[in-house]
Amino acid sequence: AFARFIEQLTPRDTSSFEKPVQAFVMQIKQVSMKHVRFRLKDENVQNDYGHNSMDYEDLDISDASLQAHDFRLVGDSLNFFVDRLSGREKSGFVLKELRSHIILSGKVFYFKGLNAETNHSHIAMDYFMDAAGWDSYAYFIDSVKLRANFKPSVLYMPDIGYFANSMFLMKDTLQVKTGIFKGVISHFQTHDFYVSYGRNTRLLADFSIKGLPDFYTSKIQADVQSFTTMASDLKAFTLPLDSMSHLPIPIDLPEMKPIDFSGNFNGSYYNFVSDLQMKMAENSHLSIHSSYRAGRQSPRYVDLKIEGNQFPLGLWV
């Protein structure tokens, strides 16, 4: 409703014989609101996302507060600075604090210098959304271009569970160092994505995914420039799967010994080619080239080429 209100403020095209329409202008020096409750419910939609999942057709935000300054509305463009925004949604998602310079219009949502603290996460980034118009947001996955420039952040994966329920199963905390995300959700790329986890896990990679939301048929390209970890970190890492909560790590693998990986992946869940390089000591390495083909109903085909030197293969099998 708010988006439609802003859209109506946009001057309409006029002929050369008509007097030009002046853009609507409004300025507010400071805005302060406390103890606000916001409810939005579409009575025509009944979703069953689960008790702790965000339902955009049935929102209930309580104890919200806002402090902002230099609020300026010109036509359909809104520019302001948020000093503090907080609130709690009925799902359990808590926005403890958000600060940002925000620019909104019929095409662009720009959050510059965004800092947000949620239930157990702290996110810092510059976030940009670009669309042809307000109607494009009804087809968000394919029509809205996103760009995020990540800054040092702490991401507790269950916090994402309020938006994607399966993520509640991942009791992991990731340290995001740097990274650039761009594209639409159905076809996006990341560059220089650098994250850390646990005691000694570090990942630097570029990757792209085309075809979401169907993950199994999506085209995935990944270039892992550097991945350092150890068995203790891998064993502690949890997966968002009911059938397998942890990675199947060999029990004889030394807990604290560093393992270095690099390589690439090209294909989909059922059809891919990959190259993997592993190193566990100065003169110990293993190279694996693999291709895999299968279908939901067809037989599996696997082709492996393995080369190594002084690699302790017995620890892995």
Disulfide bonds with the S-S distance in Angstrom:
none
